[in-house]
Amino acid sequence: MENEVSETLLPRDNTYLLGHEEAERIFLNAWQKGSLHNSWLISGVKGVGKATLAYRLARFILSADFSNKDNYTSLDVSPNSSVIKLISNGSHPDFKVLERDYTDTERKKILKAIKDGEQLSQSELKEMKKSSFIRVDDVRTINEFLSRCSSQDGWRVVLIDSVDDMNTASANAVLKILEEPPHRALMLLISHNPGGLLATIRSRCAKLALKPLQDNQVASLLRRYRPHLSEAQIKKVVAISSGSIGKALNYIDNEAITRYDDLCKIILSGRQFKISALTDFCNEAVSGEESFELSKELLFKFLSEKVKTSSNPQGLSEAWEIALKTFRETETLNMDKRQALMNIIVNISKQF
């Protein structure tokens, strides 16, 4: 069964979740006891399954029959349920998703494509720029949504993905909703960094803190979503994925294992590294924004792994701080990313 799925499903389409049974049990028990909190904060590292869980909670609450509550042993929803299709199509009248919208320029492109009868692919949409944060005007649309009666006198569900993407104004607008929640309204807030949220938002939510997946769970999901991988490839990817299937899939799809191996060879060569190898690595890293972010992630992954076993942990810790400062200045001052990355790697290699 696991080898039949060969692509990554978007959370809204994915009904399969692994590794977060405890979080599901907490939610189900609260529902069965009639004590379901109106607001839930779902936190954890990126790619661990927060959005997939949130959609799973939404499907359940919009389809479950409370009069038969004792018959439910999981949050599974029948594959034949219309709720699955409606949510996947973004057309369920009682379900609203709030996330960063596309910039005005990109929205015009999307509207033009619709007008011309064209359909943009997921890869094309992925490349389009989005706003830096969720706008307060978008948050206010939640009030309008919740003011309407449910289509079947049931629940209305709002999913915010992610609540980290709000500025002060939009965060305060969400807080007002949490302070006076309507009857039978469920708010699902996804956060990669709950510590950065307003304390008042955190205090008004029930918590579902998702732990990183076990290595065997990441491996199982890789076999499911990327059945062409060899066991050797799976082992390599699992080792650097930090318990995140999202990261693991991103690494596979962007050939990050090869890039990570190249980075390790350069740094571990110490002062004897080849300039051509460093140049090639950095040129590839700055070929696009996503590529640069991936290279940064792999660099810090290398540091986090090596500092545990290094005979020079202080030197690596100082190199880590310098890297953080350099990347921060590069973004703030619009400095040359390629040169900044080269300087960082050279500095780290001096520690070996």
SVG drawing of the C-alpha trace seen along z (x, -y; Angstrom):
<svg xmlns="http://www.w3.org/2000/svg" viewBox="-29 -48 74 50">
<polyline fill="none" stroke="black" stroke-width="0.4" points="0.0,0.0 2.8,-2.4 4.5,-2.1 1.4,-3.2 1.7,-6.9 4.4,-8.6 3.9,-12.3 3.5,-14.7 -0.1,-15.5 -1.0,-19.0 -2.3,-19.0 -5.8,-19.8 -5.8,-16.6 -3.9,-14.3 -5.9,-12.1 -2.9,-10.1 -1.1,-11.1 1.6,-9.3 3.3,-9.9 0.8,-12.2 -1.6,-9.8 -1.4,-11.4 -2.5,-14.8 -5.4,-13.1 -6.4,-11.3 -6.5,-14.5 -8.7,-16.2 -11.1,-13.2 -11.4,-12.8 -12.3,-16.5 -15.0,-16.2 -16.5,-13.0 -16.7,-14.6 -18.4,-17.7 -15.6,-19.9 -14.0,-20.8 -12.1,-24.0 -13.0,-26.6 -9.4,-27.4 -6.4,-25.1 -2.8,-26.1 -1.0,-23.4 2.8,-23.9 6.0,-22.0 8.9,-22.3 8.2,-23.0 7.2,-20.0 6.3,-17.8 2.6,-17.5 0.9,-20.4 -1.2,-21.4 -2.0,-17.8 -3.3,-17.4 -5.3,-20.6 -7.1,-19.6 -7.7,-16.2 -9.3,-17.9 -11.4,-20.0 -12.7,-17.1 -13.6,-15.2 -15.5,-18.0 -17.4,-18.9 -18.5,-15.3 -18.7,-13.6 -22.1,-12.7 -22.0,-13.7 -25.1,-11.6 -23.0,-8.5 -19.8,-9.9 -19.0,-6.7 -18.6,-4.8 -15.6,-6.9 -12.1,-5.5 -10.2,-7.8 -10.4,-10.9 -10.7,-8.9 -13.3,-10.2 -15.0,-7.9 -13.3,-8.1 -16.8,-8.5 -17.6,-11.6 -18.4,-14.7 -16.5,-16.7 -13.2,-15.4 -13.9,-16.5 -15.3,-19.9 -12.4,-20.8 -9.9,-19.6 -11.6,-21.8 -11.8,-24.8 -15.6,-24.9 -16.9,-23.7 -19.3,-26.5 -18.3,-25.9 -14.6,-25.9 -12.3,-28.9 -8.5,-29.0 -6.5,-32.1 -2.9,-32.4 -0.6,-34.9 -2.2,-36.0 -0.4,-36.6 1.0,-40.1 -1.2,-42.4 1.0,-41.8 0.7,-38.0 -3.0,-38.1 -3.5,-40.0 -1.6,-37.2 -3.9,-34.6 -7.0,-36.5 -5.8,-36.9 -5.2,-33.2 -8.7,-32.5 -10.1,-35.0 -8.2,-33.3 -9.5,-29.9 -6.0,-28.8 -5.0,-26.8 -1.8,-27.5 0.2,-24.5 1.2,-23.9 4.8,-24.6 3.9,-27.9 1.8,-28.9 4.7,-27.9 7.1,-30.3 4.7,-33.3 5.5,-35.8 3.2,-36.2 2.7,-39.1 5.1,-39.3 2.3,-38.8 -1.4,-38.1 -3.2,-41.4 -5.6,-42.7 -8.3,-43.1 -8.0,-39.4 -8.4,-38.6 -11.5,-40.7 -13.2,-38.4 -13.3,-35.8 -15.9,-37.8 -18.1,-37.8 -17.6,-34.1 -18.5,-33.3 -21.5,-35.6 -23.2,-33.3 -25.1,-30.2 -23.6,-26.8 -25.0,-25.2 -26.2,-22.2 -26.6,-23.7 -23.2,-22.3 -19.7,-23.6 -17.8,-26.3 -14.0,-25.9 -11.3,-28.5 -7.7,-27.4 -4.9,-30.0 -1.7,-28.8 0.3,-30.2 -0.4,-32.5 3.3,-33.4 2.7,-35.3 0.7,-38.0 1.8,-41.6 0.7,-43.4 -2.6,-44.6 -3.7,-41.2 -2.6,-39.5 -4.7,-41.8 -7.6,-41.2 -7.3,-37.4 -7.1,-38.0 -10.4,-39.7 -12.0,-36.8 -10.5,-34.4 -11.7,-36.5 -15.4,-36.3 -15.7,-33.0 -19.1,-32.4 -21.0,-29.2 -19.9,-26.0 -16.9,-27.8 -13.5,-26.1 -10.3,-28.0 -7.2,-26.1 -4.0,-28.1 -0.8,-26.7 2.5,-28.0 6.2,-27.0 7.3,-29.3 4.7,-29.7 7.1,-31.5 7.0,-34.5 3.2,-34.9 1.3,-37.2 1.1,-35.6 -2.6,-36.5 -3.2,-34.4 -1.3,-31.4 -3.3,-31.6 -6.6,-31.5 -5.9,-28.3 -5.7,-24.6 -2.3,-23.3 -1.3,-20.5 2.5,-20.5 3.7,-18.0 7.0,-16.3 9.5,-15.6 8.8,-12.3 10.9,-9.2 13.5,-8.1 11.5,-5.0 8.4,-7.1 10.2,-9.5 11.6,-6.5 8.1,-5.0 6.7,-8.2 9.5,-8.5 8.8,-5.0 5.1,-6.0 5.7,-9.3 9.0,-8.6 8.8,-4.8 11.7,-5.1 14.3,-5.8 16.8,-3.2 17.2,-2.3 20.6,-3.9 19.1,-7.2 16.3,-7.0 18.9,-6.5 20.9,-9.5 17.9,-11.8 16.5,-10.7 19.8,-11.4 19.5,-15.2 15.8,-15.7 15.4,-16.4 12.2,-14.4 10.5,-16.4 9.0,-14.7 8.5,-18.0 12.2,-18.7 13.0,-15.2 10.9,-15.5 12.3,-18.9 15.8,-17.5 15.0,-14.7 13.3,-16.9 16.1,-19.4 19.0,-17.0 20.0,-18.2 21.9,-15.1 24.4,-15.7 24.6,-19.3 25.1,-18.4 27.8,-15.9 29.6,-18.6 29.4,-21.0 30.8,-18.4 33.8,-17.7 34.6,-21.4 34.5,-22.2 36.2,-19.0 39.1,-19.6 40.0,-22.4 42.3,-24.9 43.0,-22.5 39.6,-22.8 39.4,-23.4 38.4,-26.9 36.6,-25.6 34.4,-23.3 33.6,-26.2 32.7,-28.5 30.5,-25.8 28.7,-25.2 28.0,-28.9 27.0,-29.6 24.4,-26.9 23.3,-28.2 22.5,-31.7 20.7,-30.4 17.4,-31.2 15.8,-32.2 14.7,-28.7 18.1,-27.3 19.8,-29.9 17.5,-29.1 18.1,-25.4 21.9,-26.0 21.6,-28.0 19.6,-25.2 22.1,-22.6 25.0,-24.7 23.4,-25.0 22.5,-21.3 26.2,-20.6 27.2,-22.8 24.6,-21.3 25.8,-17.8 29.5,-18.5 29.4,-20.6 28.3,-17.5 31.4,-15.5 34.0,-18.2 37.2,-18.6 36.8,-22.3 33.1,-23.0 33.9,-26.6 35.3,-27.4 32.3,-25.9 29.9,-27.8 31.7,-31.0 31.5,-30.2 27.7,-29.6 27.3,-33.0 29.3,-34.7 27.2,-32.8 23.9,-34.0 25.2,-37.6 26.4,-37.5 23.2,-36.1 21.2,-38.6 23.3,-41.5 23.2,-40.2 19.4,-40.3 19.1,-43.6 21.8,-45.5 21.1,-43.7 24.7,-42.4 26.2,-40.0 24.8,-36.6 27.4,-34.6 30.3,-36.4 28.7,-36.2 28.2,-32.4 31.8,-31.9 33.1,-33.9 31.0,-31.8 32.1,-28.5 35.8,-29.5 35.5,-30.6 33.9,-27.3 36.5,-25.3 39.3,-26.9 37.9,-25.1 38.9,-21.7"/>
</svg>
